[in-house]
């Protein structure tokens, strides 16, 4: 029983720690990817710059791909992208 309680406490700690680093998650459809300038454009015409490979950006992303973006937000929207994965 104590082992179960310890495992549950550890899982809760991990979830609370990761939520401190990410404010939100978006699932978006890509309409354009400019690798030279590191700019992603989504189907709602939103553009996000400074998208680097260390975020997990798929090298072969193309229009129509759906991406899941985990980000930190601020008053003006996305302050920093934490990770990008293909859906």
N, C-alpha and C positions, 0 to 999 in steps of 0.2 A: 504494500500500500504506500509506503514512504517513497519507493522508487517511482511509482506513478505520479505522486504529488510533485516530486522533484522534476520529472520529465515535463509535466504540465507547466510548472513555474519557469523552466528553461524555455519552453516554446513561447510562453507569454512574453518573456524578456526579449527574445529574438524579434517577435512581431512588433513590440513597442519600440525597439531600437531601430528597426528598419523604417517604421513610419515616421520617425524623427528626421530621417534623411530625405523623404519623398513626400511631396504635398499632393500629388495627383497622378493619375494615369489617363492617357488618351489613347484611343484607337482611331487611327486616321488612314485615309487613302491618299497615296502619293500621286500627284499629278506631274511633278517634275523633280529631278535630282540633278544638281549642278555640282559634280565632285570637285571641279577646279576651285570653286568659291565656297564649297562646303555648305550649300544652301538647299534645304528641302522645302518644297511647296506642296501644300495639301489641297484637297478638293474644295475647301472653303476659301481658297486663295491666301491662307495664312502661310507666311514664310518664316522659317527658323534657320538661323545661321550658326556657324561655328560647330557644325555636326562633324565630329571626328570619329575615326575608326575605334578608338578606345572606348567609345560608348556602346559598341556592339553593332554599329551600323552595318547591315549586310552590303558586301561589295557589289553585288549584282542587282541592287534595287532598281525598279523600273516603274513607270506610271501604271497605276492600277493595283500595285502591291499595297497590302494593309500592314501597318506597323503599329506596335504598341510602344508608346513613349511614356516613361516614368520621369517625372520632373519635379523640380522645386519651383514654387510660384511666388509671385510678389504682387505688388499693386498694379504693375503693367503687364501681367500675364506670366509667361514662362521666364524665370530668371536663369535656370540652369537645367539642362537635361541630364538625368542620372543614367538612364540606359535606354537602348532602342533594340527591339526584337521584332522579327517578322511574325505575323499572326498566322 
